[in-house]
């Protein structure tokens, strides 16, 4: 077993604790703090952990929700299985073989 560092994005949970249940509930509070992003972008940030985040947006989210970046981003170690042996991979495609294709050209069309 090995340990893998995983980042958990807790924005939706923090929104719910603050009584915000729709992603659009963040648009106006963010705009009031100088962060003007579209409803679609807010939806993406809420529903999926961002790969990158603007520091102004992070600060505004923390201000709106009354939290810290550590509350939004939770770092955890998860146990994962180590690499599996090649022969231990379970059912595979080892016995499958490609089927030779036969290309047939269309014959002459009747009446030509």
DSSP file (Angstrom, degrees, kcal/mol; ACC not computed):
  #  RESIDUE AA STRUCTURE BP1 BP2  ACC     N-H-->O    O-->H-N    N-H-->O    O-->H-N    TCO  KAPPA ALPHA  PHI   PSI    X-CA   Y-CA   Z-CA
    1    1 A X              0   0    0      0, 0.0     2,-0.3     0, 0.0    80,-0.2   0.000 360.0 360.0 360.0 139.1    0.0    0.0    0.0
    2    2 A X  E     -A   80   0A   0     78,-3.5    78,-3.7    76,-0.0     2,-0.4  -0.833 360.0-119.9-123.2 165.5    1.2    3.5   -0.8
    3    3 A X  E     -A   79   0A   0     -2,-0.3     2,-0.4    76,-0.2    76,-0.2  -0.886  22.5-166.3-109.5 137.0   -0.1    6.9    0.2
    4    4 A X  E     -A   78   0A   0     74,-2.7    74,-2.9    -2,-0.4     2,-0.5  -0.978  21.8-125.4-123.8 134.5   -1.3    9.5   -2.3
    5    5 A X  E     -A   77   0A   0     -2,-0.4     2,-0.4    72,-0.2    72,-0.2  -0.679  32.5-173.9 -80.4 124.7   -1.9   13.2   -1.6
    6    6 A X  E     -A   76   0A   0     70,-3.5    70,-2.9    -2,-0.5     2,-0.5  -0.954  17.2-143.8-123.0 138.2   -5.4   14.2   -2.6
    7    7 A X  E     -A   75   0A   0     -2,-0.4     2,-0.5    68,-0.2    68,-0.2  -0.894  13.1-158.1-102.2 125.9   -6.9   17.7   -2.6
    8    8 A X  E     -A   74   0A   0     66,-3.2    66,-2.8    -2,-0.5     2,-0.7  -0.905   8.2-145.0-105.4 130.3  -10.6   17.9   -1.7
    9    9 A X  E     -A   73   0A   0     -2,-0.5     3,-0.3    64,-0.2    64,-0.2  -0.851  17.5-179.4 -97.4 112.4  -12.5   20.9   -2.8
   10   10 A X     >  +     0   0    0     62,-2.8     4,-2.3    -2,-0.7     5,-0.2   0.107  43.1 115.2-101.7  20.1  -15.1   21.8   -0.2
   11   11 A X  H  > S+     0   0    0     61,-0.3     4,-2.5     1,-0.2     5,-0.2   0.919  76.7  50.0 -60.1 -46.4  -16.7   24.9   -1.8
   12   12 A X  H  > S+     0   0    0     34,-0.4     4,-2.2    -3,-0.3    -1,-0.2   0.902 111.7  48.8 -61.6 -40.9  -20.2   23.3   -2.2
   13   13 A X  H  > S+     0   0    0      2,-0.2     4,-2.2     1,-0.2    -1,-0.2   0.914 112.0  48.3 -64.7 -43.1  -20.2   22.1    1.5
   14   14 A X  H  X S+     0   0    0     -4,-2.3     4,-1.2     1,-0.2    -2,-0.2   0.869 110.0  52.7 -66.5 -36.0  -19.2   25.6    2.7
   15   15 A X  H ><>S+     0   0    0     -4,-2.5     5,-3.0    -5,-0.2     3,-0.5   0.934 108.9  49.7 -62.6 -44.8  -21.9   27.2    0.6
   16   16 A X  H ><5S+     0   0    0     -4,-2.2     3,-1.5     1,-0.3    -2,-0.2   0.893 107.2  54.1 -62.4 -40.5  -24.5   24.9    2.0
   17   17 A X  H 3<5S+     0   0    0     -4,-2.2    -1,-0.3     1,-0.3    -2,-0.2   0.786 109.5  49.5 -63.4 -26.2  -23.4   25.7    5.6
   18   18 A X  T <<5S-     0   0    0     -4,-1.2    -1,-0.3    -3,-0.5    -2,-0.2   0.362 124.1-104.4 -92.9   4.1  -23.9   29.4    4.7
   19   19 A X  T < 5S+     0   0    0     -3,-1.5     2,-0.6     1,-0.3    -3,-0.2   0.656  79.4 132.1  83.5  15.6  -27.4   28.8    3.3
   20   20 A X      < +     0   0    0     -5,-3.0    -1,-0.3    -6,-0.2    -2,-0.2  -0.900  17.2 159.4-103.3 117.0  -26.3   29.0   -0.4
   21   21 A X        +     0   0    0     -2,-0.6     2,-0.4    -3,-0.1    -1,-0.1   0.549  55.6  65.5-115.5 -10.7  -27.7   26.2   -2.4
   22   22 A X  S >  S-     0   0    0      1,-0.1     3,-1.6    -7,-0.1     4,-0.2  -0.898  76.5-132.7-111.9 143.6  -27.6   27.5   -6.0
   23   23 A X  T >  S+     0   0    0     -2,-0.4     3,-1.5     1,-0.3     4,-0.3   0.827 106.6  63.7 -62.8 -29.7  -24.3   28.2   -7.7
   24   24 A X  T >> S+     0   0    0      1,-0.3     3,-0.9     2,-0.2     4,-0.6   0.653  81.7  80.3 -70.6 -13.5  -25.8   31.6   -8.8
   25   25 A X  H <> S+     0   0    0     -3,-1.6     4,-0.5     1,-0.2    -1,-0.3   0.706  92.0  52.4 -63.3 -18.3  -26.0   32.6   -5.2
   26   26 A X  H <> S+     0   0    0     -3,-1.5     4,-2.3    -4,-0.2     5,-0.3   0.686  87.9  80.6 -89.5 -19.6  -22.2   33.4   -5.4
   27   27 A X  H <> S+     0   0    0     -3,-0.9     4,-2.2    -4,-0.3    10,-0.2   0.937  97.1  38.7 -57.7 -54.7  -22.3   35.7   -8.5
   28   28 A X  H  X S+     0   0    0     -4,-0.6     4,-2.4     2,-0.2    -1,-0.2   0.920 115.1  51.1 -67.7 -45.2  -23.5   38.9   -6.8
   29   29 A X  H  X S+     0   0    0     -4,-0.5     4,-0.7     1,-0.2    -1,-0.2   0.890 113.2  47.4 -59.5 -36.2  -21.4   38.6   -3.6
   30   30 A X  H ><>S+     0   0    0     -4,-2.3     5,-2.6     2,-0.2     3,-0.7   0.910 110.1  52.2 -68.6 -40.6  -18.3   37.9   -5.7
   31   31 A X  H ><5S+     0   0    0     -4,-2.2     3,-1.8    -5,-0.3    -2,-0.2   0.888 104.7  56.6 -61.9 -39.0  -19.1   40.9   -7.9
   32   32 A X  H 3<5S+     0   0    0     -4,-2.4    -1,-0.3     1,-0.3    -2,-0.2   0.753 106.4  51.2 -64.1 -23.1  -19.4   43.1   -4.8
   33   33 A X  T <<5S-     0   0    0     -4,-0.7    -1,-0.3    -3,-0.7    -2,-0.2   0.211 127.7 -97.5 -99.9  14.8  -15.9   42.1   -3.9
   34   34 A X  T < 5S+     0   0    0     -3,-1.8     2,-0.7     1,-0.2    -3,-0.2   0.568  88.0 121.3  86.5   9.7  -14.5   43.0   -7.3
   35   35 A X      < -     0   0    0     -5,-2.6     2,-0.9    -6,-0.1    -2,-0.2  -0.896  38.1-176.1-109.2 104.5  -14.5   39.5   -8.8
   36   36 A X        +     0   0    0     -2,-0.7     2,-0.3    -5,-0.1    -8,-0.1  -0.821  18.7 151.0-106.1  95.2  -16.7   39.7  -11.9
   37   37 A X        -     0   0    0     -2,-0.9    -6,-0.1   -10,-0.2    -7,-0.1  -0.894  45.6 -97.8-123.7 156.8  -17.0   36.2  -13.4
   38   38 A X     >  -     0   0    0     -2,-0.3     4,-2.3     1,-0.1     5,-0.2  -0.172  29.4-113.5 -69.7 161.2  -19.8   34.6  -15.5
   39   39 A X  H  > S+     0   0    0      1,-0.2     4,-2.4     2,-0.2     5,-0.1   0.877 118.5  55.3 -60.1 -37.7  -22.5   32.4  -14.0
   40   40 A X  H  > S+     0   0    0      2,-0.2     4,-2.1     1,-0.2    -1,-0.2   0.896 107.9  47.3 -64.0 -40.6  -21.0   29.5  -16.1
   41   41 A X  H  > S+     0   0    0      2,-0.2     4,-2.4     1,-0.2    -1,-0.2   0.897 110.9  51.3 -69.2 -39.0  -17.6   30.0  -14.6
   42   42 A X  H  X S+     0   0    0     -4,-2.3     4,-2.2     1,-0.2    -2,-0.2   0.920 108.8  52.5 -61.2 -42.5  -19.1   30.2  -11.1
   43   43 A X  H  X S+     0   0    0     -4,-2.4     4,-2.6     1,-0.2     5,-0.2   0.918 109.9  48.2 -58.7 -44.7  -20.9   26.9  -11.8
   44   44 A X  H  X S+     0   0    0     -4,-2.1     4,-1.9     1,-0.2    -1,-0.2   0.902 111.4  49.6 -63.0 -41.9  -17.7   25.2  -12.9
   45   45 A X  H  < S+     0   0    0     -4,-2.4     5,-0.3     1,-0.2    -1,-0.2   0.866 115.7  43.6 -66.7 -35.4  -15.8   26.4   -9.8
   46   46 A X  H  < S+     0   0    0     -4,-2.2   -34,-0.4    -5,-0.2    -2,-0.2   0.910 119.7  38.7 -76.3 -42.3  -18.5   25.2   -7.5
   47   47 A X  H  < S+     0   0    0     -4,-2.6     2,-0.4    -5,-0.2    -2,-0.2   0.684 120.7  35.5 -87.6 -18.0  -19.2   21.8   -9.1
   48   48 A X  S  < S-     0   0    0     -4,-1.9     2,-0.2    -5,-0.2    -1,-0.2  -0.998  86.6-108.6-139.6 136.0  -15.7   20.8  -10.0
   49   49 A X        -     0   0    0     -2,-0.4     2,-0.1     1,-0.1    -3,-0.1  -0.432  41.6-124.5 -61.8 125.0  -12.4   21.3   -8.2
   50   50 A X        -     0   0    0     -5,-0.3     3,-0.1    -2,-0.2    -1,-0.1  -0.428   5.3-145.7 -72.8 146.5  -10.4   23.9  -10.2
   51   51 A X  S    S+     0   0    0      1,-0.2     2,-0.3    -2,-0.1    -1,-0.1   0.832  91.0  16.2 -75.5 -33.8   -6.9   22.9  -11.4
   52   52 A X  S    S-     0   0    0     -3,-0.0     2,-0.4     2,-0.0    -1,-0.2  -0.967  72.4-164.2-134.8 150.7   -5.9   26.6  -10.9
   53   53 A X        -     0   0    0     -2,-0.3     2,-0.2    -3,-0.1     3,-0.0  -0.997  23.6-119.4-141.3 136.9   -7.5   29.4   -9.0
   54   54 A X     >  -     0   0    0     -2,-0.4     4,-2.4     1,-0.1     5,-0.2  -0.492  22.1-133.2 -69.1 136.3   -7.1   33.1   -9.2
   55   55 A X  H  > S+     0   0    0      1,-0.2     4,-2.6     2,-0.2     5,-0.2   0.833 106.5  55.9 -64.7 -31.8   -6.0   34.5   -5.8
   56   56 A X  H  > S+     0   0    0      2,-0.2     4,-2.2     1,-0.2    -1,-0.2   0.912 109.6  46.4 -64.8 -40.9   -8.5   37.3   -6.0
   57   57 A X  H  > S+     0   0    0      2,-0.2     4,-2.8     1,-0.2    -2,-0.2   0.914 112.2  50.5 -65.8 -42.9  -11.3   34.7   -6.4
   58   58 A X  H  X S+     0   0    0     -4,-2.4     4,-2.2     1,-0.2    -2,-0.2   0.922 112.1  46.9 -60.9 -44.9   -9.9   32.6   -3.6
   59   59 A X  H  X S+     0   0    0     -4,-2.6     4,-2.1     2,-0.2    -1,-0.2   0.898 112.9  49.5 -64.7 -40.4   -9.8   35.6   -1.3
   60   60 A X  H  X S+     0   0    0     -4,-2.2     4,-2.9     2,-0.2     5,-0.2   0.907 110.0  50.7 -66.6 -41.6  -13.4   36.7   -2.3
   61   61 A X  H  X S+     0   0    0     -4,-2.8     4,-2.5     1,-0.2    -2,-0.2   0.920 111.2  48.6 -60.7 -43.3  -14.7   33.1   -1.7
   62   62 A X  H  X>S+     0   0    0     -4,-2.2     5,-2.0    -5,-0.2     4,-1.1   0.890 113.1  47.9 -63.8 -39.0  -13.1   33.1    1.7
   63   63 A X  H  <5S+     0   0    0     -4,-2.1     3,-0.3     2,-0.2    -2,-0.2   0.930 113.4  46.7 -66.9 -46.0  -14.6   36.5    2.5
   64   64 A X  H  <5S+     0   0    0     -4,-2.9    -2,-0.2     1,-0.2    -1,-0.2   0.904 121.7  36.3 -62.2 -42.8  -18.1   35.6    1.3
   65   65 A X  H  <5S-     0   0    0     -4,-2.5    -1,-0.2    -5,-0.2    -2,-0.2   0.501 104.4-124.3 -93.3  -5.0  -18.1   32.3    3.2
   66   66 A X  T  <5S+     0   0    0     -4,-1.1     2,-0.2    -3,-0.3    -3,-0.2   0.931  71.1 113.6  63.1  46.0  -16.3   33.4    6.3
   67   67 A X      < -     0   0    0     -5,-2.0     2,-0.3    -6,-0.2    -1,-0.2  -0.714  62.8-112.2-134.5-176.4  -13.6   30.7    5.9
   68   68 A X    >>  -     0   0    0     -2,-0.2     4,-1.4    -3,-0.1     3,-1.1  -0.762  35.9-104.3-114.7 164.9   -9.9   30.3    5.2
   69   69 A X  H 3> S+     0   0    0     -2,-0.3     4,-3.0     1,-0.3    -1,-0.1   0.839 121.7  61.7 -56.9 -31.5   -8.2   28.7    2.2
   70   70 A X  H 34 S+     0   0    0      1,-0.2    -1,-0.3     2,-0.2     5,-0.1   0.803 101.6  51.9 -65.3 -27.9   -7.6   25.6    4.4
   71   71 A X  H <4 S+     0   0    0     -3,-1.1    -1,-0.2     1,-0.1    -2,-0.2   0.870 114.2  42.5 -73.7 -36.5  -11.3   25.2    4.8
   72   72 A X  H  < S+     0   0    0     -4,-1.4   -62,-2.8     1,-0.2     2,-0.6   0.907 118.7  44.2 -74.6 -43.1  -11.8   25.3    1.0
   73   73 A X  E  < S-A    9   0A   0     -4,-3.0     2,-0.6   -64,-0.2    -1,-0.2  -0.908  70.8-171.9-109.8 111.9   -8.8   23.1    0.1
   74   74 A X  E     -A    8   0A   0    -66,-2.8   -66,-3.2    -2,-0.6     2,-0.5  -0.911   9.5-154.0-107.3 119.9   -8.4   20.0    2.2
   75   75 A X  E     +A    7   0A   0     -2,-0.6     2,-0.3   -68,-0.2   -68,-0.2  -0.813  22.4 171.2 -94.1 126.8   -5.2   18.0    1.8
   76   76 A X  E     -A    6   0A   0    -70,-2.9   -70,-3.5    -2,-0.5     2,-0.6  -0.966  32.1-131.4-135.2 151.1   -5.5   14.3    2.6
   77   77 A X  E     -A    5   0A   0     -2,-0.3     2,-0.4   -72,-0.2   -72,-0.2  -0.906  26.5-166.6 -98.9 124.2   -3.4   11.2    2.3
   78   78 A X  E     -A    4   0A   0    -74,-2.9   -74,-2.7    -2,-0.6     2,-0.4  -0.913  21.0-121.5-112.1 140.0   -5.3    8.3    0.8
   79   79 A X  E     -A    3   0A   0     -2,-0.4     2,-0.3   -76,-0.2   -76,-0.2  -0.635  34.9-179.6 -78.9 131.0   -4.1    4.8    0.8
   80   80 A X  E     -A    2   0A   0    -78,-3.7   -78,-3.5    -2,-0.4     2,-0.2  -0.923  31.5-103.0-127.8 155.6   -3.7    3.2   -2.6
   81   81 A X        -     0   0    0     -2,-0.3     3,-0.1   -80,-0.2   -78,-0.0  -0.483  41.0-113.5 -73.6 148.2   -2.6   -0.2   -3.7
   82   82 A X        -     0   0    0      1,-0.2    -1,-0.1    -2,-0.2   -80,-0.0  -0.108  54.3 -59.0 -70.3 176.8    0.9   -0.4   -5.1
   83   83 A X        -     0   0    0      1,-0.1     2,-0.2   -82,-0.0    -1,-0.2  -0.339  59.3-127.5 -60.4 138.2    1.5   -1.3   -8.7
   84   84 A X        -     0   0    0     -3,-0.1     5,-0.1     1,-0.1    -1,-0.1  -0.584  24.1-102.9 -88.4 150.4    0.1   -4.6   -9.7
   85   85 A X    >   -     0   0    0     -2,-0.2     3,-1.0     1,-0.1    -1,-0.1  -0.346  30.6-115.8 -67.3 152.4    2.2   -7.3  -11.4
   86   86 A X  G >  S+     0   0    0      1,-0.3     3,-1.0     2,-0.2    -1,-0.1   0.899 116.7  46.4 -58.5 -43.4    1.6   -7.7  -15.1
   87   87 A X  G 3  S+     0   0    0      1,-0.2     3,-0.3     2,-0.1    -1,-0.3   0.609 106.3  61.7 -76.0 -10.6    0.3  -11.3  -14.7
   88   88 A X  G <   +     0   0    0     -3,-1.0    -1,-0.2     1,-0.2    -2,-0.2   0.155  69.3 106.4 -99.8  18.1   -2.0  -10.1  -11.9
   89   89 A X  S <  S-     0   0    0     -3,-1.0    -1,-0.2     1,-0.3    -2,-0.1   0.431  77.9-131.6 -81.8   3.5   -4.0   -7.6  -13.9
   90   90 A X        +     0   0    0     -3,-0.3    -1,-0.3     2,-0.0     2,-0.1  -0.371  65.3   0.9  80.4-163.0   -7.1   -9.8  -14.1
   91   91 A X  S    S+     0   0    0     -3,-0.1     2,-0.2    -2,-0.1    -3,-0.0  -0.387  79.9 162.4 -62.8 131.8   -8.9  -10.6  -17.3
   92   92 A X        -     0   0    0     -2,-0.1     3,-0.3     0, 0.0    -1,-0.1  -0.481  53.1 -90.2-131.1-159.2   -7.2   -8.9  -20.2
   93   93 A X  S >  S+     0   0    0     -2,-0.2     3,-1.2     1,-0.2    -2,-0.1   0.157  80.2 119.3-106.3  17.7   -7.0   -9.0  -23.9
   94   94 A X  T 3  S+     0   0    0      1,-0.3    -1,-0.2     3,-0.0    -3,-0.0   0.820  79.5  40.6 -55.3 -37.0   -4.2  -11.5  -24.0
   95   95 A X  T 3  S+     0   0    0     -3,-0.3     2,-0.3     2,-0.0    -1,-0.3   0.541  94.7  99.5 -91.1  -6.8   -6.2  -14.2  -25.9
   96   96 A X    <   -     0   0    0     -3,-1.2     2,-0.3    -4,-0.0    -3,-0.0  -0.606  51.5-174.0 -82.1 139.0   -7.9  -11.8  -28.2
   97   97 A X        -     0   0    0     -2,-0.3    -2,-0.0     0, 0.0    -3,-0.0  -0.961  29.7-101.1-129.5 148.5   -6.5  -11.4  -31.7
   98   98 A X        -     0   0    0     -2,-0.3     2,-0.5     1,-0.1     0, 0.0  -0.339  33.0-125.5 -67.1 150.7   -7.4   -9.1  -34.5
   99   99 A X        -     0   0    0     -2,-0.0     2,-0.2     1,-0.0    -1,-0.1  -0.852  26.2-115.2 -98.5 130.5   -9.6  -10.3  -37.3
  100  100 A X        -     0   0    0     -2,-0.5     2,-0.3     1,-0.1    -1,-0.0  -0.449  30.4-134.9 -66.8 130.9   -8.3   -9.9  -40.8
  101  101 A X        -     0   0    0     -2,-0.2     2,-0.5     2,-0.0    -1,-0.1  -0.632   8.5-146.8 -86.4 144.7  -10.4   -7.5  -42.8
  102  102 A X        -     0   0    0     -2,-0.3     2,-0.6     2,-0.0    -2,-0.0  -0.963   8.8-152.3-112.7 122.4  -11.4   -8.3  -46.3
  103  103 A X        -     0   0    0     -2,-0.5     2,-0.5     2,-0.0    -2,-0.0  -0.834  13.6-172.0 -97.0 123.5  -11.8   -5.4  -48.7
  104  104 A X        -     0   0    0     -2,-0.6     2,-0.3     3,-0.0    -2,-0.0  -0.954  15.1-141.3-117.4 131.2  -14.2   -5.9  -51.5
  105  105 A X        -     0   0    0     -2,-0.5     2,-0.1     1,-0.1    -2,-0.0  -0.691  31.9-104.5 -87.4 141.5  -14.6   -3.5  -54.3
  106  106 A X        -     0   0    0     -2,-0.3     3,-0.1     1,-0.1    -1,-0.1  -0.381  37.0-126.3 -64.9 141.6  -18.2   -3.0  -55.6
  107  107 A X        -     0   0    0      1,-0.2    -1,-0.1    -2,-0.1     2,-0.0  -0.177  44.5 -63.3 -78.1 178.2  -18.9   -4.7  -58.8
  108  108 A X        -     0   0    0      1,-0.1     2,-0.3    -2,-0.0    -1,-0.2  -0.363  56.7-114.7 -64.8 142.9  -20.3   -3.0  -61.9
  109  109 A X    >   -     0   0    0     -3,-0.1     3,-1.4     1,-0.1    -1,-0.1  -0.616  35.4-104.2 -80.2 135.7  -23.8   -1.6  -61.4
  110  110 A X  T 3  S+     0   0    0     -2,-0.3    -1,-0.1     1,-0.2     0, 0.0  -0.330 104.7  31.4 -60.5 137.9  -26.5   -3.3  -63.6
  111  111 A X  T 3         0   0    0     -3,-0.0    -1,-0.2    -2,-0.0    -2,-0.0   0.446 360.0 360.0  94.1   2.3  -27.5   -1.2  -66.5
  112  112 A X    <         0   0    0     -3,-1.4    -2,-0.1     0, 0.0    -3,-0.0   0.437 360.0 360.0-103.7 360.0  -24.2    0.5  -67.1
